[in-house]
Amino acid sequence: MIRSVVRGFGAALPKRVVTNRELEQTVDTTDEWIVQRTGITQRYVAGPDETSASLGTDAARAALDNAGLTPDDIDMIVVATSTPDNTFPATAVNIQNRLGMTHGYAFDMQAVCTGFVYAVTTADSFIRSGQAKRVLVIGTETFSRILDWSDRTTCVLFGDGAGAIVLEGEEGEGTVADRGVLAASLRSDGSHKDKLYVDGGPSTTGTVGHLRMEGREVFKHAVGMITDVIVDAFDKTGLTAEELDWLVPHQANRRIIEASAKKLGIPLEKVVITVDLHGNTSAASIPLALAVAASDGRIRKGDLVMLEAMGGGFTWGAVLLRW
């Protein structure tokens, strides 16, 4: 059986750090309130010369360097983003060009905060079907560009950044001891659209619009939806939460992360949490967290790792892989 194995990882962050104390000067909020409700202490905000494509390119280069590969070794690029540089062409094509690639193919995937999970699952399908040998999977966002900075309920939550992994097809035994993607579970339900959305777009207002969210409604649904797909991924493999080495969740809110881990019986010392440093970076949050935990030696070769996310739409999903 062909498995999609993580060959390399990388991350990129904007130069500017915005602390909660700085936000206190512009919106009616406090550092204490933000930390208590979300666990966030700071976030990164893109400057005029930093875009989803530029950050994604930097993360891609870092992942290639980590893998010991070059753009010539890549067959396909899939980019998860809700904040593309242009309505079209795809940010993935932009990144492909910045990397100096004129071969292969590249496209974007839009599933908001669940985008990276959807993108990994898609890349795995291309690899297992033999359509690609090596795939760059990138999550990159500049959510600061779609925030209403006068809305204290949303502007304190989000940040900018990018993360990337290189997936490579390798022969496996077809057992749960294999390295690579072992199972995935994806869901969506468009009836929840008005709970988390952007109030603009090319086909409606002709504008980019701003992010709007019913925070309590999102929180109410999040824990149940997240645990649903995680349990499904475990069921597909016969593995259990007790065998998990690391849970790498979407970094939206520390309270959601802690509640989900508790419901699944996963101790917090097995959960990678970076929301305090990055805020909610949407599709970039999981690969950023992966890069942090793999760089500092927590995630090691052979570890069983669960990725999970929920985002606007609603979309939600999980990927179980062996590092």
Phi, psi and omega in degrees: 000136175279128176246148177265105187259139177287115182265329181200164181216157179197165182211160176211139180229149175298164182288326189272129174257131177244115181273165175300323180299323178292321179294332177302334183280344186241336179228161182280083180207174177224155176303317182299317181295315182297314181296316181297318185277332189231335186085001183274133175247335180202170174207164178256139182235128184293141174273178183302330182263008181245126182228175177300322180291317182292318178294318179297323178295317179297318178295320179297316179297320179295321179293320178296316178299317180296327180276349184072033183238170175236168177303333179296339182274353186264136179262334190205145174235128173236126184245124174266118179201147170249000182231067181292157176297323180224156172304315164207155007284175181299145175300329178299321179292321176301313179295319177306314180294317179297330178280352180082021179270131173239006178247176176071202183209156186213143179204161178264158176227131184242101173223028178054232186291340178272002187305318182293321177297316176298319183293318177298317180296319178295313179300319178299321179295318178296320180291313182294332179277355179085008180278346178208147176261316180228134184230132169274120177249119188236136168245123183216136184213147167231069183295341178301337183279347180242015178269147168269103188287001173262354181265100185292343181281342181240323189293339181279348190270331196251157177214178183247155177162179180209148174218156183210152170227155170255121174259136181229136178287128176225150179288130177239172180276350183084018178245171180287354175278348179299147167283154177109187180290124182258326181197156176217153177218119182241146179215160169202156177207101185290351179292346180265010188310316187288355179277337180202108187200172172250131189274039177196172179168162184303323187271351182247294184256346185071015179233169177289318181083179181234153179289135177231139185212138169262090190304316182295322179293319178298313180299320183300322183271335193300308188298316180296317181294317181297312182295328179302310183285328177295314178299320179298318178295320176297316182299325181292339183249343186081003177276167183230167179299329180295333181273353183287135175271319183215135167258122178246094184272162168301133186268076181261317190197127183299325181295321177295317180300312182294320180294321179294316179298319180296317181296328181271353181075027179260119180296147184298334179291350175258009182250128177275119182237120177232007183300333180296326183268326189249343191069195178273108178257024175053235185295345180273349192291319181292311179294330174296315179294321177300315182297320179297311185287329177283325179292321182273003173090001178293308178274122184235162181307130180094348180292144175270121189234133176250126172257139177211150179202159172220140181211182182304146181140304349286148166239150174202156183186169180213148174230128176254126181218157173255123188293000000 
